[in-house]
Amino acid sequence: MKKHHCNIILVILFIPLFSTFNVAAHSAQNDTSLDDIIARGYITVGIEAGYPPFEARDPVTDEIIGFDPDIMGYIAEDIGVEIEWVDVAWSTIFTNLASGMYDCVISAVTITGEREETMDFSRWYFKSEQAVMVAIENPKNITIIDDIDSADVKVGVQEGTTSDLYLIDNEVAAVKSSFATITLAIEALSLGIIDVVLGDKNSLVANMAIYPGEFDIVDTFWPEYFGIPVQTGFDSLRLRINSIIDELLGADPDNPVVSEFYNTTYSTWMGVEPTFYGGTIDATDDPDTTDDPDATDDPDTSDTTDDPDTSTPFDTLPGFSIISLLPVVAIISISLVRKVRKQNQKIK
């Protein structure tokens, strides 16, 4: 083998790396989402303003208020733009995002693998969990989530939410009633039309105040992480949002460091100081209660190794990245060249 053949080997080995770098650079250069928002002076945000305490309409001013609007307000102020809210039904909120009706969504959106197929998520900004709410009388004697797995139980959920997905993924035997909003589901429970409501714990607690003494939360399940989805490819916007969330919660998603603003906002709308539930969940996980040993693993309390971020598979290994491949490839290349030279010497 001649000397130039050795050089060809080196080129072939490095081509994939250079291609990766070029694709990333090309993508970053072509994405003007953040610049476009700054240039127009406002960011359009999709929201379903019927999910207190995260988002609701002020009964007096009709202003959209809640935890999510406060967080989005902080983000917009940091970017230096105003917010143009687009209040839409939950059933169309994601299709509208994909069609370009708004730049992003903030509406207590749980990060799931299925959703990540059609939109890009920020890192998590809120940790929550699902809960089981029953009437005080509790005629079906429901005390834990497993008790709803019966054809004699009528359960209500908001259509398209993670509670809805839980019933589907786990093939729960209960008779399901889907509602356009969580408040309609709770109203049905109050009227005795259904036996139980599944939903985000914080939202259920907030709605309980409307019906004092009527309901009780008997169990919690399925930890979940809320993120801010943006249109696919809006990397510059997503990364800017991530950096701002880092200011609120610290740069390490596994070890939150709560800022004063986040603590105040959380306490204002949730009634308690921030609580982050044990265990970490991969942002690409789909919610169910199984512990699958692969990349599609769904979030549960037994899987404490995953963490909710937007890292690539390479970044899941400590200290591992594309750049760290360079020394490895170089060593392999040098080794191959030496072997070829030895063979050439023997041939000669």
C-alpha contacts under 8 A as a table, 3 or more apart, distances in Angstrom:
res1	aa1	res2	aa2	distance
1	M	5	H	6.40
1	M	6	C	7.82
1	M	340	V	7.05
1	M	344	N	6.30
2	K	5	H	5.47
2	K	6	C	7.13
2	K	344	N	8.00
3	K	6	C	5.36
3	K	7	N	6.83
4	H	7	N	5.01
4	H	8	I	6.35
5	H	8	I	5.01
5	H	9	I	6.52
6	C	9	I	5.18
6	C	10	L	6.65
6	C	337	V	5.91
6	C	340	V	7.54
7	N	10	L	5.14
7	N	11	V	6.33
8	I	11	V	5.08
8	I	12	I	6.15
9	I	12	I	5.21
9	I	13	L	6.24
9	I	333	S	7.42
10	L	13	L	5.22
10	L	14	F	6.31
10	L	333	S	5.99
11	V	14	F	5.26
11	V	15	I	6.04
12	I	15	I	5.33
12	I	16	P	7.77
13	L	16	P	6.90
13	L	329	V	7.09
13	L	333	S	7.56
14	F	17	L	5.39
14	F	18	F	6.37
14	F	329	V	7.58
15	I	18	F	5.21
15	I	19	S	6.02
16	P	19	S	5.04
16	P	20	T	6.17
17	L	20	T	5.12
17	L	21	F	6.33
17	L	322	I	7.56
18	F	21	F	5.11
18	F	22	N	6.07
19	S	22	N	5.06
19	S	23	V	6.10
20	T	23	V	5.26
20	T	24	A	6.28
21	F	24	A	5.24
21	F	25	A	6.12
22	N	25	A	5.08
22	N	26	H	5.92
23	V	26	H	5.05
23	V	27	S	6.09
24	A	27	S	5.17
24	A	28	A	6.24
25	A	28	A	5.17
25	A	29	Q	6.13
26	H	29	Q	5.18
26	H	30	N	6.25
27	S	30	N	5.34
27	S	31	D	6.29
28	A	31	D	5.43
28	A	235	D	7.28
28	A	236	S	7.27
29	Q	32	T	7.66
31	D	233	G	7.08
31	D	234	F	6.38
31	D	235	D	6.74
31	D	236	S	6.56
32	T	35	D	5.18
32	T	36	D	5.87
32	T	234	F	7.74
32	T	236	S	7.09
33	S	36	D	5.21
33	S	37	I	6.35
33	S	234	F	5.53
33	S	235	D	7.56
33	S	236	S	6.26
33	S	237	L	5.86
34	L	37	I	5.19
34	L	38	I	6.26
34	L	234	F	7.76
34	L	236	S	5.59
34	L	237	L	4.73
34	L	240	R	7.90
35	D	38	I	5.13
35	D	39	A	6.01
36	D	39	A	5.07
36	D	40	R	6.25
37	I	40	R	5.32
37	I	41	G	6.07
37	I	42	Y	5.87
37	I	43	I	5.69
37	I	81	V	7.63
38	I	41	G	5.06
38	I	42	Y	6.77
38	I	79	I	7.37
38	I	80	G	7.15
38	I	81	V	6.37
41	G	80	G	7.60
41	G	81	V	4.91
41	G	82	E	6.30
42	Y	76	A	7.99
42	Y	81	V	4.68
42	Y	82	E	4.35
42	Y	83	I	5.36
42	Y	84	E	6.50
43	I	76	A	7.34
43	I	81	V	6.67
43	I	82	E	6.32
43	I	83	I	5.10
43	I	84	E	5.98
43	I	102	Y	7.84
43	I	103	D	6.55
44	T	83	I	6.02
44	T	84	E	4.65
44	T	85	W	5.92
44	T	86	V	6.99
44	T	101	M	7.96
44	T	102	Y	4.81
44	T	103	D	5.36
44	T	104	C	6.88
45	V	83	I	6.91
45	V	84	E	6.17
45	V	85	W	5.07
45	V	86	V	5.92
45	V	102	Y	5.50
45	V	103	D	6.01
45	V	104	C	5.18
45	V	105	V	5.31
45	V	106	I	6.93
46	G	85	W	6.15
46	G	86	V	4.79
46	G	87	D	6.10
46	G	88	V	6.85
46	G	93	I	6.77
46	G	97	L	7.46
46	G	102	Y	6.05
46	G	103	D	7.82
46	G	104	C	6.26
46	G	105	V	4.51
46	G	106	I	6.50
46	G	107	S	7.63
47	I	55	E	7.81
47	I	85	W	7.05
47	I	86	V	6.15
47	I	87	D	5.07
47	I	88	V	6.15
47	I	93	I	7.33
47	I	105	V	6.02
47	I	106	I	5.82
47	I	107	S	5.16
48	E	51	Y	7.04
48	E	55	E	7.16
48	E	56	A	7.95
48	E	87	D	5.41
48	E	88	V	5.30
48	E	89	A	5.75
48	E	90	W	5.83
48	E	93	I	7.58
48	E	107	S	6.14
49	A	52	P	7.89
49	A	55	E	4.88
49	A	56	A	4.35
49	A	57	R	6.12
49	A	64	I	6.57
49	A	87	D	6.18
49	A	88	V	7.73
49	A	107	S	7.84
50	G	55	E	6.04
50	G	56	A	4.79
50	G	57	R	7.14
50	G	181	T	6.91
50	G	182	I	7.89
50	G	183	T	7.72
51	Y	54	F	5.80
51	Y	55	E	5.16
51	Y	56	A	5.89
51	Y	181	T	7.58
51	Y	182	I	6.89
51	Y	183	T	7.71
51	Y	203	S	6.53
52	P	55	E	4.98
52	P	56	A	5.42
52	P	66	G	6.78
52	P	203	S	5.62
52	P	206	A	6.36
52	P	207	N	7.29
53	P	56	A	7.09
53	P	66	G	5.53
53	P	67	F	6.36
53	P	202	N	7.08
53	P	203	S	5.90
53	P	206	A	6.08
53	P	269	W	5.80
53	P	270	M	6.85
54	F	65	I	7.93
54	F	66	G	4.84
54	F	67	F	4.63
54	F	68	D	5.24
54	F	69	P	7.73
54	F	107	S	7.02
54	F	108	A	6.56
54	F	203	S	7.38
54	F	269	W	7.57
55	E	64	I	6.65
55	E	65	I	5.61
55	E	66	G	4.47
55	E	67	F	6.51
55	E	68	D	6.12
55	E	69	P	6.80
55	E	107	S	6.96
56	A	64	I	5.63
56	A	65	I	5.53
56	A	66	G	6.24
57	R	61	T	7.93
57	R	62	D	5.06
57	R	63	E	5.46
57	R	64	I	4.68
57	R	65	I	6.08
58	D	61	T	5.46
58	D	62	D	4.59
58	D	63	E	5.17
58	D	64	I	6.28
58	D	65	I	6.43
59	P	62	D	5.58
64	I	69	P	7.06
65	I	68	D	7.84
65	I	69	P	5.79
65	I	70	D	7.41
66	G	69	P	5.52
66	G	70	D	6.39
66	G	269	W	6.60
67	F	70	D	5.26
67	F	71	I	6.35
67	F	265	T	6.54
67	F	266	Y	6.81
67	F	269	W	5.88
68	D	71	I	5.09
68	D	72	M	6.05
68	D	106	I	6.27
68	D	107	S	6.52
68	D	108	A	7.30
69	P	72	M	5.00
69	P	73	G	5.84
69	P	106	I	7.80
70	D	73	G	4.95
70	D	74	Y	6.34
70	D	265	T	7.11
71	I	74	Y	5.18
71	I	75	I	6.40
71	I	262	Y	7.93
71	I	265	T	7.97
72	M	75	I	4.97
72	M	76	A	6.06
72	M	106	I	7.32
73	G	76	A	5.15
73	G	77	E	6.05
73	G	83	I	7.38
74	Y	77	E	5.20
74	Y	78	D	6.20
75	I	78	D	5.16
75	I	79	I	6.33
75	I	241	I	6.73
75	I	244	I	6.31
75	I	245	I	7.88
76	A	79	I	5.08
76	A	80	G	5.97
76	A	81	V	5.33
76	A	82	E	6.14
76	A	83	I	6.70
77	E	80	G	4.80
77	E	81	V	5.98
77	E	82	E	7.18
78	D	81	V	7.90
78	D	244	I	7.39
86	V	102	Y	7.49
88	V	92	T	7.03
88	V	93	I	6.13
89	A	92	T	5.71
89	A	93	I	6.15
89	A	180	A	7.79
90	W	93	I	5.07
90	W	94	F	7.88
90	W	160	G	7.62
90	W	180	A	7.39
90	W	181	T	7.87
91	S	94	F	7.72
91	S	159	E	7.29
91	S	160	G	6.75
91	S	180	A	7.56
92	T	95	T	5.39
92	T	96	N	5.99
93	I	96	N	5.35
93	I	97	L	6.42
93	I	105	V	7.88
94	F	97	L	4.96
94	F	98	A	6.32
95	T	98	A	5.07
95	T	99	S	6.22
96	N	99	S	5.05
96	N	100	G	6.40
96	N	101	M	5.41
96	N	102	Y	7.34
97	L	100	G	5.25
97	L	101	M	5.63
97	L	102	Y	5.67
97	L	103	D	6.97
97	L	104	C	6.76
97	L	105	V	7.39
97	L	230	V	7.39
97	L	231	Q	6.19
98	A	101	M	7.64
98	A	118	T	7.32
98	A	119	M	7.20
98	A	231	Q	6.00
98	A	232	T	7.50
100	G	103	D	6.81
100	G	231	Q	7.18
102	Y	105	V	7.58
103	D	230	V	5.92
103	D	231	Q	6.18
104	C	228	I	6.76
104	C	229	P	5.61
104	C	230	V	4.16
104	C	231	Q	6.40
105	V	228	I	5.75
105	V	229	P	5.51
105	V	230	V	6.52
106	I	109	V	6.75
106	I	227	G	7.55
106	I	228	I	5.33
106	I	229	P	7.28
107	S	228	I	7.99
108	A	226	F	5.71
108	A	227	G	7.50
109	V	225	Y	7.99
109	V	226	F	5.07
109	V	227	G	5.92
109	V	228	I	6.96
109	V	229	P	7.85
110	T	162	T	7.19
110	T	224	E	6.17
110	T	225	Y	5.35
110	T	226	F	4.35
110	T	227	G	6.29
111	I	115	R	6.97
111	I	116	E	7.39
111	I	121	F	7.17
111	I	124	W	7.78
111	I	224	E	7.46
111	I	225	Y	5.88
111	I	226	F	5.75
111	I	227	G	5.85
111	I	283	A	5.87
111	I	284	T	7.32
111	I	285	D	7.90
112	T	115	R	5.35
112	T	116	E	6.27
112	T	283	A	6.39
112	T	284	T	5.73
112	T	285	D	5.55
112	T	286	D	4.84
112	T	287	P	6.67
113	G	116	E	5.03
113	G	117	E	6.65
113	G	283	A	7.08
113	G	284	T	4.34
113	G	285	D	5.15
113	G	286	D	5.07
113	G	296	T	7.65
114	E	117	E	5.52
114	E	118	T	7.70
114	E	286	D	6.71
115	R	118	T	5.75
115	R	119	M	6.34
116	E	119	M	5.11
116	E	120	D	5.77
116	E	121	F	6.81
116	E	284	T	7.11
117	E	120	D	7.89
118	T	232	T	6.90
119	M	229	P	6.08
119	M	230	V	6.14
119	M	231	Q	5.60
119	M	232	T	4.86
120	D	229	P	5.36
120	D	230	V	5.38
120	D	231	Q	6.30
120	D	232	T	5.24
120	D	233	G	7.24
120	D	234	F	7.66
120	D	238	R	7.69
121	F	227	G	5.92
121	F	228	I	5.52
121	F	229	P	4.21
121	F	230	V	6.22
121	F	238	R	7.19
121	F	310	T	7.50
122	S	227	G	5.42
122	S	228	I	5.14
122	S	229	P	6.19
122	S	230	V	7.72
122	S	238	R	5.67
122	S	239	L	7.36
122	S	241	I	6.73
122	S	242	N	5.76
122	S	309	D	7.79
122	S	310	T	7.14
123	R	227	G	5.83
123	R	228	I	7.55
123	R	242	N	5.96
123	R	245	I	7.74
123	R	253	P	7.88
123	R	283	A	7.93
123	R	308	P	6.58
123	R	309	D	5.04
123	R	310	T	6.23
124	W	127	K	7.35
124	W	225	Y	5.75
124	W	226	F	5.28
124	W	227	G	4.51
124	W	228	I	7.59
124	W	253	P	7.63
124	W	308	P	6.38
124	W	309	D	7.03
125	Y	225	Y	7.48
125	Y	226	F	5.99
125	Y	227	G	5.87
125	Y	245	I	6.50
125	Y	249	L	7.53
126	F	225	Y	5.88
126	F	226	F	5.13
126	F	227	G	7.29
127	K	223	P	7.44
127	K	224	E	6.00
127	K	225	Y	4.67
127	K	226	F	6.33
127	K	275	T	7.94
127	K	276	F	5.98
127	K	277	Y	7.02
128	S	200	D	7.06
128	S	201	K	7.27
128	S	202	N	7.65
128	S	223	P	5.89
128	S	224	E	5.25
128	S	225	Y	6.12
128	S	226	F	7.60
128	S	276	F	7.64
128	S	277	Y	7.44
129	E	200	D	5.97
129	E	201	K	6.08
129	E	220	T	6.64
129	E	221	F	6.12
129	E	222	W	5.61
129	E	223	P	4.14
129	E	224	E	5.33
130	Q	163	S	7.10
130	Q	198	L	6.88
130	Q	199	G	5.35
130	Q	200	D	4.49
130	Q	201	K	5.39
130	Q	220	T	5.62
130	Q	221	F	5.24
130	Q	222	W	5.63
130	Q	223	P	6.57
130	Q	224	E	7.54
131	A	198	L	5.75
131	A	199	G	5.63
131	A	200	D	5.95
131	A	201	K	4.93
131	A	204	L	7.75
131	A	217	I	6.77
131	A	218	V	7.68
131	A	219	D	5.72
131	A	220	T	4.12
131	A	221	F	5.99
132	V	144	I	7.50
132	V	145	I	6.59
132	V	196	V	6.88
132	V	197	V	6.08
132	V	198	L	5.01
132	V	199	G	7.05
132	V	201	K	7.97
132	V	217	I	5.59
132	V	218	V	5.84
132	V	219	D	5.22
132	V	220	T	6.11
133	M	196	V	5.67
133	M	197	V	5.19
133	M	198	L	6.37
133	M	204	L	7.38
133	M	215	F	6.66
133	M	216	D	5.61
133	M	217	I	4.34
133	M	218	V	6.21
133	M	219	D	7.64
134	V	138	N	5.93
134	V	142	I	7.46
134	V	189	L	7.49
134	V	195	D	6.44
134	V	196	V	4.75
134	V	197	V	6.55
134	V	215	F	5.60
134	V	216	D	5.52
134	V	217	I	6.41
134	V	218	V	7.27
135	A	138	N	5.12
135	A	189	L	6.99
135	A	190	S	7.15
135	A	195	D	7.36
135	A	196	V	7.37
135	A	214	E	5.76
135	A	215	F	4.36
135	A	216	D	6.14
136	I	213	G	7.39
136	I	214	E	5.55
136	I	215	F	5.00
136	I	216	D	5.79
138	N	141	N	5.31
138	N	142	I	6.62
138	N	195	D	7.44
139	P	142	I	7.99
139	P	195	D	7.83
140	K	153	V	7.24
140	K	195	D	7.16
142	I	145	I	7.72
142	I	147	D	5.46
142	I	148	I	6.92
142	I	218	V	7.64
143	T	147	D	6.71
143	T	218	V	5.38
143	T	219	D	6.55
144	I	147	D	5.59
144	I	148	I	7.85
144	I	218	V	6.53
144	I	219	D	5.28
144	I	220	T	7.92
145	I	148	I	5.95
145	I	149	D	7.92
145	I	219	D	6.46
145	I	220	T	7.51
145	I	221	F	7.21
146	D	149	D	5.66
147	D	150	S	7.03
148	I	153	V	5.93
148	I	155	V	7.47
148	I	172	V	7.43
148	I	173	A	7.60
148	I	174	A	5.95
149	D	153	V	7.48
149	D	172	V	5.05
149	D	173	A	4.91
149	D	174	A	5.40
150	S	153	V	5.56
150	S	172	V	7.39
150	S	173	A	4.96
150	S	174	A	4.89
151	A	154	K	7.68
151	A	173	A	5.16
151	A	174	A	4.60
151	A	175	V	5.98
152	D	174	A	6.63
152	D	175	V	7.42
153	V	174	A	5.07
153	V	175	V	6.13
153	V	194	I	7.83
153	V	195	D	6.25
153	V	196	V	7.81
154	K	174	A	5.80
154	K	175	V	4.73
154	K	176	K	5.99
154	K	177	S	7.27
154	K	193	I	7.99
154	K	194	I	4.88
154	K	195	D	5.16
154	K	196	V	6.64
155	V	174	A	6.40
155	V	175	V	6.11
155	V	176	K	5.07
155	V	177	S	6.14
155	V	194	I	5.76
155	V	195	D	5.87
155	V	196	V	4.89
155	V	197	V	5.67
155	V	198	L	7.33
156	G	176	K	5.94
156	G	177	S	4.80
156	G	178	S	5.91
156	G	179	F	7.20
156	G	185	A	5.56
156	G	186	I	7.89
156	G	188	A	7.94
156	G	189	L	7.80
156	G	194	I	6.43
156	G	195	D	7.84
156	G	196	V	6.21
156	G	197	V	4.72
156	G	198	L	6.47
157	V	161	T	7.57
157	V	163	S	6.27
157	V	164	D	5.86
157	V	176	K	7.56
157	V	177	S	6.50
157	V	178	S	5.20
157	V	179	F	6.17
157	V	182	I	6.78
157	V	185	A	6.20
157	V	197	V	5.95
157	V	198	L	5.55
157	V	199	G	6.61
158	Q	161	T	5.86
158	Q	163	S	7.46
158	Q	164	D	6.71
158	Q	178	S	5.51
158	Q	179	F	4.76
158	Q	180	A	5.81
158	Q	181	T	5.37
158	Q	182	I	5.14
158	Q	185	A	6.80
158	Q	199	G	7.55
159	E	164	D	6.03
159	E	178	S	4.96
159	E	179	F	5.52
159	E	180	A	5.93
159	E	181	T	7.51
160	G	163	S	7.99
160	G	164	D	5.79
160	G	165	L	6.91
161	T	164	D	5.18
161	T	165	L	6.42
162	T	165	L	4.84
162	T	166	Y	6.00
162	T	199	G	7.88
162	T	287	P	7.19
163	S	166	Y	4.93
163	S	167	L	6.54
163	S	198	L	5.86
163	S	199	G	5.77
163	S	200	D	7.99
164	D	167	L	5.42
164	D	168	I	6.52
164	D	178	S	7.69
165	L	168	I	5.03
165	L	169	D	5.86
165	L	287	P	7.66
166	Y	169	D	5.24
166	Y	170	N	5.94
166	Y	287	P	6.93
166	Y	288	D	5.95
167	L	170	N	5.46
167	L	171	E	5.78
167	L	172	V	5.18
168	I	171	E	5.09
168	I	172	V	6.83
169	D	288	D	6.57
170	N	288	D	7.00
170	N	289	T	7.86
177	S	194	I	7.92
178	S	185	A	7.66
179	F	182	I	6.80
179	F	184	L	6.21
179	F	185	A	5.79
180	A	184	L	7.11
181	T	184	L	5.46
181	T	185	A	6.78
182	I	185	A	5.08
182	I	186	I	6.33
182	I	199	G	7.49
183	T	186	I	5.08
183	T	187	E	6.12
183	T	207	N	7.22
184	L	187	E	4.98
184	L	188	A	6.24
185	A	188	A	5.12
185	A	189	L	6.43
185	A	197	V	6.69
186	I	189	L	4.97
186	I	190	S	6.26
186	I	197	V	6.64
186	I	207	N	7.77
187	E	190	S	4.97
187	E	191	L	6.31
188	A	191	L	5.07
188	A	192	G	6.26
188	A	193	I	5.22
188	A	194	I	6.11
189	L	192	G	5.07
189	L	193	I	5.86
189	L	194	I	5.11
189	L	195	D	6.24
189	L	196	V	6.52
189	L	197	V	7.02
190	S	193	I	7.69
190	S	214	E	7.35
191	L	194	I	7.90
192	G	195	D	6.71
194	I	197	V	7.77
199	G	203	S	7.20
199	G	204	L	6.48
200	D	203	S	5.41
200	D	204	L	6.23
201	K	204	L	5.13
201	K	205	V	6.10
201	K	220	T	7.44
202	N	205	V	5.17
202	N	206	A	6.21
202	N	270	M	6.77
203	S	206	A	5.10
203	S	207	N	6.25
204	L	207	N	5.15
204	L	208	M	6.16
205	V	208	M	5.11
205	V	209	A	7.08
206	A	209	A	5.81
206	A	210	I	7.85
206	A	270	M	7.97
207	N	210	I	5.53
207	N	211	Y	7.29
208	M	211	Y	5.23
208	M	212	P	6.24
208	M	214	E	7.64
208	M	215	F	6.51
209	A	212	P	5.38
211	Y	214	E	5.64
211	Y	215	F	7.33
212	P	215	F	7.53
217	I	220	T	7.92
222	W	287	P	7.18
222	W	288	D	7.00
222	W	289	T	6.85
222	W	299	P	6.92
222	W	300	D	5.70
222	W	301	T	7.32
223	P	277	Y	7.42
223	P	299	P	6.80
223	P	300	D	6.37
223	P	301	T	7.11
224	E	281	I	7.89
224	E	287	P	7.71
224	E	299	P	7.31
225	Y	281	I	7.88
225	Y	283	A	7.88
225	Y	308	P	7.38
230	V	234	F	6.37
230	V	237	L	7.77
230	V	238	R	6.66
231	Q	234	F	5.63
232	T	235	D	7.89
234	F	237	L	5.56
234	F	238	R	6.19
235	D	238	R	4.99
235	D	239	L	5.93
236	S	239	L	5.25
236	S	240	R	6.14
237	L	240	R	5.14
237	L	241	I	6.18
238	R	241	I	5.08
238	R	242	N	6.15
239	L	242	N	4.91
239	L	243	S	6.26
240	R	243	S	5.15
240	R	244	I	6.39
241	I	244	I	5.14
241	I	245	I	6.20
242	N	245	I	5.08
242	N	246	D	6.12
243	S	246	D	4.95
243	S	247	E	6.55
243	S	251	A	7.88
244	I	247	E	5.04
244	I	248	L	6.69
245	I	248	L	4.96
245	I	249	L	6.06
245	I	250	G	7.52
246	D	249	L	5.16
246	D	250	G	4.51
246	D	251	A	4.61
246	D	252	D	7.73
247	E	250	G	5.65
247	E	251	A	7.31
247	E	259	S	7.24
248	L	257	V	7.67
248	L	258	V	6.04
248	L	259	S	5.05
248	L	261	F	7.18
248	L	262	Y	5.87
249	L	252	D	7.99
249	L	253	P	7.64
249	L	256	P	5.12
249	L	257	V	4.97
249	L	258	V	4.73
249	L	259	S	6.21
249	L	262	Y	7.56
250	G	253	P	7.13
250	G	255	N	7.63
250	G	256	P	5.49
250	G	257	V	4.89
250	G	258	V	6.87
250	G	259	S	7.97
251	A	256	P	7.68
252	D	255	N	5.44
252	D	256	P	6.31
253	P	256	P	5.81
253	P	307	D	7.13
253	P	308	P	6.75
253	P	309	D	7.02
254	D	280	T	6.74
254	D	307	D	6.48
254	D	308	P	7.93
258	V	262	Y	6.22
258	V	263	N	6.23
259	S	262	Y	5.30
259	S	263	N	6.15
260	E	263	N	5.13
260	E	264	T	6.11
261	F	264	T	5.22
261	F	265	T	6.08
262	Y	265	T	5.14
262	Y	266	Y	5.89
263	N	266	Y	5.22
263	N	267	S	6.01
263	N	273	E	6.39
263	N	274	P	6.34
264	T	267	S	5.19
264	T	268	T	6.00
264	T	273	E	7.99
265	T	268	T	5.08
265	T	269	W	6.38
266	Y	269	W	5.52
266	Y	270	M	5.64
266	Y	271	G	7.48
266	Y	272	V	7.23
266	Y	273	E	6.43
266	Y	274	P	6.11
267	S	270	M	5.32
267	S	271	G	4.95
267	S	272	V	4.79
267	S	273	E	4.89
267	S	274	P	6.88
268	T	271	G	5.70
268	T	272	V	7.67
270	M	273	E	7.66
278	G	301	T	7.53
278	G	304	T	7.92
279	G	301	T	6.22
279	G	302	S	7.80
279	G	303	D	6.93
279	G	304	T	4.38
279	G	305	T	7.37
280	T	303	D	7.45
280	T	304	T	5.10
280	T	305	T	6.24
280	T	306	D	5.25
280	T	307	D	4.65
280	T	308	P	6.72
281	I	285	D	7.16
281	I	299	P	5.61
281	I	300	D	7.75
281	I	303	D	7.37
281	I	304	T	6.83
281	I	305	T	7.20
281	I	306	D	4.48
281	I	307	D	4.43
281	I	308	P	5.21
282	D	285	D	5.45
282	D	299	P	7.36
282	D	306	D	4.45
282	D	307	D	4.37
282	D	308	P	4.43
282	D	309	D	6.72
283	A	307	D	6.82
283	A	308	P	4.32
283	A	309	D	5.61
283	A	310	T	6.76
284	T	295	A	7.86
284	T	296	T	7.07
284	T	308	P	7.87
285	D	295	A	7.54
285	D	296	T	5.58
285	D	297	D	5.39
285	D	298	D	4.63
285	D	299	P	5.98
286	D	296	T	6.80
286	D	297	D	6.77
286	D	298	D	4.51
286	D	299	P	6.54
287	P	298	D	4.84
287	P	299	P	5.22
287	P	300	D	7.55
288	D	298	D	5.38
288	D	299	P	6.26
288	D	300	D	6.86
289	T	298	D	6.86
289	T	299	P	6.89
289	T	300	D	5.40
290	T	297	D	7.69
290	T	298	D	6.44
290	T	299	P	7.89
290	T	300	D	6.99
291	D	297	D	6.18
291	D	298	D	6.50
291	D	299	P	7.72
291	D	300	D	7.03
291	D	302	S	7.03
291	D	303	D	6.56
292	D	296	T	7.17
292	D	297	D	4.76
292	D	298	D	6.91
293	P	297	D	6.33
294	D	297	D	5.54
299	P	303	D	6.85
300	D	303	D	5.79
301	T	304	T	6.77
303	D	306	D	6.95
311	S	314	F	7.83
311	S	315	D	5.74
311	S	316	T	7.10
312	T	315	D	5.32
312	T	316	T	6.97
313	P	316	T	5.38
313	P	317	L	7.77
314	F	317	L	6.13
314	F	320	F	6.05
314	F	321	S	5.49
314	F	322	I	7.17
315	D	318	P	6.98
315	D	319	G	7.35
315	D	320	F	5.64
315	D	321	S	5.69
316	T	320	F	7.53
317	L	320	F	5.33
320	F	324	S	6.05
321	S	324	S	5.24
321	S	325	L	6.96
322	I	325	L	5.40
322	I	326	L	7.56
323	I	326	L	5.72
324	S	327	P	6.46
324	S	328	V	7.41
325	L	328	V	5.23
325	L	329	V	6.11
326	L	329	V	5.24
326	L	330	A	6.04
327	P	330	A	4.99
327	P	331	I	6.14
328	V	331	I	5.22
328	V	332	I	6.26
329	V	332	I	5.06
329	V	333	S	5.97
330	A	333	S	5.05
330	A	334	I	6.13
331	I	334	I	5.21
331	I	335	S	6.13
332	I	335	S	5.08
332	I	336	L	6.21
333	S	336	L	5.12
333	S	337	V	6.19
334	I	337	V	5.08
334	I	338	R	6.20
335	S	338	R	5.21
335	S	339	K	6.31
336	L	339	K	5.11
336	L	340	V	6.21
337	V	340	V	5.12
337	V	341	R	6.21
338	R	341	R	5.13
338	R	342	K	6.24
339	K	342	K	5.16
339	K	343	Q	6.26
340	V	343	Q	5.08
340	V	344	N	6.15
341	R	344	N	4.96
341	R	345	Q	6.15
342	K	345	Q	5.06
342	K	346	K	6.31
343	Q	346	K	5.12
343	Q	347	I	6.22
344	N	347	I	5.02
344	N	348	K	6.06
345	Q	348	K	5.12
